[in-house]
Amino acid sequence: MMGKFKEAMETMAAGIKDLSKLDVVTFEGSVTLKSEGADGVAPLTFAKVMSSAMGNPEVAVKVLASTQTSIDGDIVAFYDTDITEAQRLVHAELVLAGAASRAASIEFVKSIFDDISEF
């Protein structure tokens, strides 16, 4: 029983560490992927798509903007010199959506700790 509790706490600690930063990167370009494997199914997850695109000379993407916010309030941002106002606004909306999602996750973790403290 204690092993499961320790494992749960370690998993939660890793999740909390992940909540300490928010990274949003906005790309422009196109990624065309051919089916992979014998089943002929193209990768469907973001991680698989990005992994398949890495090092592929046919893939041409450009970073338009990148923003990293830390839980302590530090913000680092990059905007390409050719970014349009519409692209900048889309990136800003993604940053706000990511911040809202992170805040909801923090509230969820906090509620778990509140429930544990009642025992």
C-alpha positions in Angstrom: 0.0 0.0 0.0 2.8 2.4 0.9 4.5 1.7 -2.4 1.4 2.8 -4.4 1.1 6.0 -2.3 4.8 6.8 -2.9 4.4 6.1 -6.6 1.3 8.4 -6.7 3.1 11.2 -4.9 6.1 10.9 -7.3 3.7 11.1 -10.3 2.0 14.1 -8.8 5.4 15.8 -8.1 6.4 15.3 -11.8 3.1 16.8 -12.8 3.6 19.8 -10.6 7.0 20.4 -12.0 5.5 20.3 -15.5 3.1 23.0 -14.4 5.9 25.4 -13.5 6.5 26.4 -17.1 4.3 27.1 -20.1 5.8 26.9 -23.6 3.9 28.0 -26.7 5.5 27.9 -30.1 3.6 29.0 -33.3 4.8 27.6 -36.6 4.1 28.5 -40.2 4.5 26.2 -43.1 3.3 22.8 -44.2 4.0 19.3 -43.1 3.1 16.5 -45.5 3.6 13.0 -44.1 3.3 9.7 -45.9 1.8 6.7 -44.2 4.2 4.9 -42.0 4.5 1.2 -41.3 2.8 -1.8 -42.9 -0.7 -0.7 -41.8 -0.4 2.5 -43.9 -1.5 4.8 -41.1 0.0 8.2 -40.8 1.1 9.4 -37.3 -1.9 11.0 -35.6 -0.5 12.5 -32.4 1.4 15.8 -32.2 4.5 14.1 -30.9 4.5 11.6 -33.7 3.9 14.2 -36.3 6.8 16.4 -35.0 9.1 13.4 -34.7 8.3 12.4 -38.3 8.9 15.9 -39.5 12.3 16.3 -37.8 15.1 15.9 -40.2 12.7 15.5 -43.2 14.1 17.7 -46.0 10.6 18.0 -47.5 9.2 19.7 -44.4 9.6 23.5 -44.4 8.3 25.2 -41.2 9.2 28.5 -39.7 8.9 29.6 -36.1 6.7 32.7 -36.1 6.6 33.2 -32.3 7.7 31.4 -29.1 6.7 32.3 -25.6 7.8 30.7 -22.3 6.2 31.7 -19.0 7.4 30.5 -15.6 5.3 30.2 -12.5 7.5 32.8 -10.9 6.4 35.4 -13.5 9.4 35.3 -15.8 8.4 35.6 -19.5 10.7 35.0 -22.5 9.2 35.8 -25.9 10.4 35.6 -29.5 8.6 37.1 -32.6 9.9 36.7 -36.1 10.6 40.0 -37.8 8.1 39.1 -40.6 5.2 38.1 -38.3 1.9 39.6 -39.3 -0.5 41.2 -36.8 -3.0 38.4 -37.4 -0.3 35.8 -36.6 0.8 37.6 -33.5 -2.8 37.8 -32.3 -3.3 34.0 -32.9 -0.1 33.3 -30.9 -1.3 35.6 -28.1 -4.6 33.7 -28.0 -2.7 30.4 -27.7 -0.6 31.7 -24.9 -3.8 32.8 -23.0 -5.4 29.4 -23.7 -2.3 27.6 -22.4 -2.3 29.9 -19.3 -6.0 29.1 -18.6 -5.4 25.4 -19.0 -2.4 25.5 -16.6 -4.4 27.5 -14.1 -7.1 24.8 -14.2 -4.6 22.1 -13.7 -3.1 23.9 -10.7 -6.5 24.3 -9.2 -7.1 20.6 -9.7 -3.8 19.6 -8.0 -4.6 22.1 -5.2 -8.1 20.5 -4.7 -6.4 17.1 -4.3 -4.1 18.5 -1.6 -7.0 20.1 0.1 -8.9 16.7 0.1 -5.8 14.9 1.5 -5.3 17.5 4.3 -8.9 16.8 5.5 -7.9 13.2 6.4 
